[in-house]
Amino acid sequence: MDGPLNLSAPSWAAANRSGDGPPAVLPGRAPLSVFGVLLLTLLALLAAATFLWNLLVLATILRVRAFHRVPHNLVASLAVSDVMVAALVMPLSLVHELAGRRWQLGRPLCQVWIAFDVLCCTASIWNVTAIALDRYWSIRRHLEYTLRARRRVSNAMIALAWALSAVIALAPLLFGWGETYSEGNQECQVSREPSYTIFSTFGAFYLPLCVVLFVYWKIYKAAKFRTGSRKNNSITPIAPEGLEVKEASQQSQMIFTVRHATVTFQTDGDTWREQKEKKAALMVGILIGVFVLCWIPFFITELISPLCSCDIPPIWKSIFLWLGYSNSFFNPLIYTAFNKNYNNAFRNLFSRQH
């Protein structure tokens, strides 16, 4: 999943007219522009922040015993994939940009870099899908989706996510499915073989995209149905003589006391479970929305470019690529923002350090 940024002084427009992309910007031949320096600094900060934030999530899960269970194993798997994106993929991509879009580190390192790029990004996407599925089943099938079943299913989803990612990443190396390195042009990129492009883009993005969109539609439909059902089946009690009626001030319920018996009716307010489901649905919706916004531009161009031989400007390829990388930065922010346990654990972790 590679695409370069033009960071040198020559204009992008002139480079795009050449047909072969921008000229190489080798060290000593053309200095970086001020904009290029600022942009590279921003990308370096993005990589560092992504690494540190996901590492903090992993450290918290390891230190807090309460997090040694589902769904935190799914969050840990997502954080591992995002840490690997920040540690193994982003730095070499940044070096690639600094070298003027020319790969000068040889074929073996190119193949390793591309393999880790596809592996980590695909695993991150499928881990997001696994979290969405886990939330869906815990909302829709909370009676059947017991802790034991949840643990078994989540572990299976984690194993499947990494296995599928490994197959997609290693297919060009194991089966000779296209070439990732061109020594003459000093190019290092994901295989442009049309058949592999279809296989990899559908396996890494379009299939999980369909799954998460279906999951969120079902969650939204269930929440809407539950709200409508509760309103249509509300009970309006009539207090006969001798019946004491009390309005609960802080809860959405009404308490009736007849002699020594107390009966509680739920009124128009949300129950604790409904509030929890709404919060989970909101978290899943934001997680899916950011995932789609970050990755869909890259995968559209990645699918279209080899099939139609379209000449997409390199600057846009690079923007879409780093936008996809940024999803690894947003994932832990979104998940922990909707979980007070993580926020409390973070505060405790830092307070102990001082």
Solvent accessible surface area in square Angstrom, and as a share of the most:
residue,aa,sasa,rsa
1,M,9,0.04
2,D,18,0.09
3,G,2,0.02
4,P,23,0.14
5,L,8,0.04
6,N,3,0.02
7,L,5,0.02
8,S,10,0.06
9,A,70,0.54
10,P,62,0.39
11,S,65,0.42
12,W,90,0.31
13,A,61,0.47
14,A,49,0.38
15,A,5,0.04
16,N,49,0.25
17,R,187,0.68
18,S,70,0.45
19,G,44,0.43
20,D,139,0.72
21,G,17,0.17
22,P,14,0.09
23,P,76,0.48
24,A,24,0.19
25,V,13,0.07
26,L,44,0.22
27,P,107,0.68
28,G,87,0.84
29,R,175,0.64
30,A,30,0.23
31,P,108,0.68
32,L,61,0.30
33,S,34,0.22
34,V,119,0.68
35,F,108,0.45
36,G,0,0.00
37,V,73,0.42
38,L,115,0.57
39,L,34,0.17
40,L,15,0.07
41,T,70,0.40
42,L,109,0.54
43,L,11,0.06
44,A,42,0.32
45,L,110,0.55
46,L,35,0.17
47,A,11,0.09
48,A,48,0.37
49,A,39,0.30
50,T,0,0.00
51,F,65,0.27
52,L,113,0.56
53,W,69,0.24
54,N,1,0.00
55,L,77,0.38
56,L,28,0.14
57,V,1,0.00
58,L,28,0.14
59,A,35,0.27
60,T,1,0.01
61,I,12,0.06
62,L,132,0.66
63,R,127,0.46
64,V,47,0.27
65,R,200,0.73
66,A,57,0.44
67,F,7,0.03
68,H,104,0.46
69,R,117,0.43
70,V,2,0.01
71,P,15,0.10
72,H,8,0.04
73,N,36,0.18
74,L,1,0.01
75,V,5,0.03
76,A,21,0.16
77,S,9,0.06
78,L,5,0.02
79,A,2,0.02
80,V,57,0.33
81,S,0,0.00
82,D,0,0.00
83,V,20,0.11
84,M,41,0.18
85,V,0,0.00
86,A,4,0.03
87,A,45,0.35
88,L,72,0.36
89,V,0,0.00
90,M,0,0.00
91,P,56,0.36
92,L,39,0.19
93,S,0,0.00
94,L,26,0.13
95,V,66,0.38
96,H,7,0.03
97,E,3,0.02
98,L,86,0.43
99,A,12,0.09
100,G,4,0.04
101,R,20,0.07
102,R,59,0.21
103,W,3,0.01
104,Q,85,0.38
105,L,77,0.38
106,G,27,0.26
107,R,94,0.34
108,P,96,0.60
109,L,68,0.34
110,C,0,0.00
111,Q,49,0.22
112,V,72,0.41
113,W,1,0.00
114,I,8,0.04
115,A,13,0.10
116,F,70,0.29
117,D,0,0.00
118,V,5,0.03
119,L,32,0.16
120,C,0,0.00
121,C,1,0.00
122,T,0,0.00
123,A,0,0.00
124,S,3,0.02
125,I,0,0.00
126,W,36,0.13
127,N,0,0.00
128,V,0,0.00
129,T,1,0.00
130,A,4,0.03
131,I,4,0.02
132,A,0,0.00
133,L,35,0.18
134,D,1,0.00
135,R,36,0.13
136,Y,20,0.07
137,W,60,0.21
138,S,21,0.13
139,I,11,0.06
140,R,101,0.37
141,R,131,0.48
142,H,72,0.32
143,L,147,0.73
144,E,126,0.56
145,Y,24,0.09
146,T,70,0.41
147,L,95,0.47
148,R,181,0.66
149,A,18,0.14
150,R,41,0.15
151,R,106,0.39
152,R,146,0.53
153,V,45,0.26
154,S,0,0.00
155,N,75,0.39
156,A,59,0.46
157,M,24,0.11
158,I,33,0.17
159,A,64,0.50
160,L,124,0.62
161,A,5,0.04
162,W,56,0.20
163,A,53,0.41
164,L,51,0.26
165,S,0,0.00
166,A,32,0.25
167,V,80,0.46
168,I,1,0.00
169,A,6,0.04
170,L,70,0.35
171,A,2,0.01
172,P,12,0.08
173,L,79,0.39
174,L,121,0.60
175,F,148,0.61
176,G,61,0.59
177,W,70,0.25
178,G,30,0.29
179,E,97,0.44
180,T,10,0.06
181,Y,19,0.07
182,S,39,0.25
183,E,125,0.56
184,G,78,0.75
185,N,85,0.43
186,Q,63,0.28
187,E,64,0.29
188,C,2,0.01
189,Q,58,0.26
190,V,10,0.06
191,S,2,0.01
192,R,67,0.24
193,E,74,0.33
194,P,61,0.38
195,S,56,0.36
196,Y,1,0.00
197,T,4,0.03
198,I,79,0.40
199,F,72,0.30
200,S,13,0.08
201,T,1,0.01
202,F,99,0.41
203,G,12,0.11
204,A,1,0.01
205,F,0,0.00
206,Y,36,0.14
207,L,94,0.47
208,P,0,0.00
209,L,20,0.10
210,C,82,0.49
211,V,39,0.22
212,V,0,0.00
213,L,92,0.46
214,F,112,0.47
215,V,2,0.01
216,Y,75,0.28
217,W,131,0.46
218,K,41,0.17
219,I,1,0.01
220,Y,121,0.46
221,K,103,0.44
222,A,15,0.12
223,A,32,0.24
224,K,134,0.57
225,F,154,0.64
226,R,80,0.29
227,T,40,0.23
228,G,29,0.28
229,S,40,0.26
230,R,42,0.15
231,K,128,0.54
232,N,128,0.66
233,N,107,0.55
234,S,58,0.38
235,I,101,0.51
236,T,121,0.70
237,P,43,0.27
238,I,151,0.77
239,A,54,0.42
240,P,82,0.52
241,E,178,0.80
242,G,76,0.73
243,L,36,0.18
244,E,88,0.40
245,V,58,0.33
246,K,100,0.42
247,E,129,0.58
248,A,27,0.21
249,S,113,0.73
250,Q,175,0.78
251,Q,112,0.50
252,S,37,0.24
253,Q,44,0.19
254,M,31,0.14
255,I,47,0.24
256,F,9,0.04
257,T,35,0.20
258,V,72,0.41
259,R,220,0.80
260,H,189,0.85
261,A,59,0.46
262,T,85,0.49
263,V,73,0.42
264,T,73,0.42
265,F,57,0.24
266,Q,72,0.32
267,T,39,0.23
268,D,110,0.57
269,G,24,0.23
270,D,39,0.20
271,T,44,0.26
272,W,177,0.62
273,R,71,0.26
274,E,18,0.08
275,Q,102,0.45
276,K,103,0.44
277,E,11,0.05
278,K,95,0.40
279,K,84,0.36
280,A,11,0.09
281,A,13,0.10
282,L,98,0.49
283,M,5,0.02
284,V,0,0.00
285,G,18,0.17
286,I,65,0.33
287,L,0,0.00
288,I,7,0.04
289,G,30,0.29
290,V,33,0.19
291,F,0,0.00
292,V,28,0.16
293,L,128,0.63
294,C,6,0.03
295,W,4,0.02
296,I,52,0.26
297,P,32,0.20
298,F,7,0.03
299,F,3,0.01
300,I,74,0.38
301,T,20,0.12
302,E,22,0.10
303,L,32,0.16
304,I,81,0.41
305,S,10,0.06
306,P,22,0.14
307,L,87,0.43
308,C,63,0.38
309,S,100,0.64
310,C,55,0.33
311,D,104,0.54
312,I,29,0.15
313,P,44,0.28
314,P,18,0.11
315,I,15,0.08
316,W,125,0.44
317,K,58,0.24
318,S,0,0.00
319,I,71,0.36
320,F,39,0.16
321,L,0,0.00
322,W,12,0.04
323,L,66,0.33
324,G,0,0.00
325,Y,1,0.00
326,S,11,0.07
327,N,1,0.01
328,S,4,0.03
329,F,49,0.21
330,F,74,0.31
331,N,0,0.00
332,P,7,0.05
333,L,60,0.30
334,I,16,0.08
335,Y,5,0.02
336,T,4,0.03
337,A,68,0.53
338,F,49,0.21
339,N,24,0.12
340,K,145,0.61
341,N,84,0.43
342,Y,0,0.00
343,N,50,0.26
344,N,65,0.33
345,A,9,0.07
346,F,17,0.07
347,R,150,0.55
348,N,79,0.41
349,L,20,0.10
350,F,104,0.43
351,S,71,0.46
352,R,173,0.63
353,Q,118,0.53
354,H,190,0.85
